Amino acid sequence: MNPGAGVDPHGPRVAPAHDTARDTAALPRSDPATADAGMADLVFAVRGVELPADYRHALWTALCGAAPWLRDAPHVGVQGVHSVPTGAATVLLGHRARLTLRLPAARLAQAASALEGRRIDIAGAPLEIGASHVRALAAAATLYAEFVSTGSAHELAFRDEVATALQQLGVAAGLVCGGARALAADGCMVRGFALALYGLHPDSALKLQCEGLGRHRELGCGFFVPHKTIAGVD
């Protein structure tokens, strides 16, 4: 018997974590809101203990190893894994940790098939990807991104670059900058700021969520989500 026969080069499959929000045999693909937006979020349950604090590039590399088409699919975004900072070189994962990918609606089933039950390696830390469910984008008047990178580490230049990008998208909105952000990725430092946009037309809100803003969407930058208020943006 060939010991290498049947080995998946992208990592072993494990039994998907139970997720009551989704029947894995019936991934929805025709939700009207999802179809109108052209994109939707695919939210995976994940299991692990900890990840490196700057895990995002390693996560993207591992996801593309399991689903190589992610590199070329338009506007793909990775929100990242919900985690708790330790103040050291790692972040901790809780039992309700989730990984969210923003994907073209036509790719949702393909992504679920490629990633559910996969055990991937994140710079030496194992992460098991469980069951997923689809979350449609919402046309909210206020959106928030934890990290937006335009290439500038200075707030005034950042604000100008955001204003220019919004104008190019044909989006009118007020903006509030939050705190400075930085992450290490593939030997480089990515810098930017948290950002809230308010007073958005519903079509503009969906456009921003679908297309993002700025650079490094694969690292979670420019990933907008609905926000109740601009108060307390940090």
C-alpha positions, 0 to 999 in steps of 0.5 A: 500500500502506498502510504501517500495515497489519498493524502490531501496536500492542503491539510487533513479534513476533520469533522465540522464543528456543530453550527446550529445556524446552518444545515451543511447539506443546504447552503443557501445561494438564492437569498434576494439580498445576497443576489442583489449585493453580488457578495455575501459573508460566509461565516465559519465556526473555527476551533483552536487554542491560539494564533500568532498576534500577526496571523493574517498573512499566514491565514490568507496563505493557508486559505489560498492553499485550500482554495487557490481560486481565492487569489483571483476572485474579485473583491474577496475579503477576510475579516479574520478570526474573532480573538482576544489579545494577550499582550504578547505574541499570541491571541487566544481563541474562544469556543465561539470563535468565527472566521468570516470571508466576504465572497462573490455570491456565486462562490459561496458553495465552492468555498464551503466545500473547500474549507469546511472540515479542513485543518490548516496551519497558521504559522505553526498554530493549528486551526480547524474550520467547521460548518458555515452559514451565509450572512447577507450584507445589510444596507446600513446608513453607518459602516465601520472598518476596524482597519483601513489602509491607503498607504499612509500612516499620517491621519491627514493624508489618510483622510484625503486619500479616503475622500478621493477613493470615495469620490472615485466610487461615487459615494457620499459620506461623512467620515470619522477616523479612529485609532492608528492600526498596524500589522506585520505581513510577509516581512512588511508593516501595513499601517492605517486607521479605523474608519467609520462612514455615516450618512450613506445611501443604501446603494452606497453602503452595499457598494462599499461592503462589496468592493471595500476601500483601500488596500489589503482586503485579504488581510482584513483591511477595508472590510466594512460592517454595519455600525449602530453609531459613530460614537466611540469609534476607536 
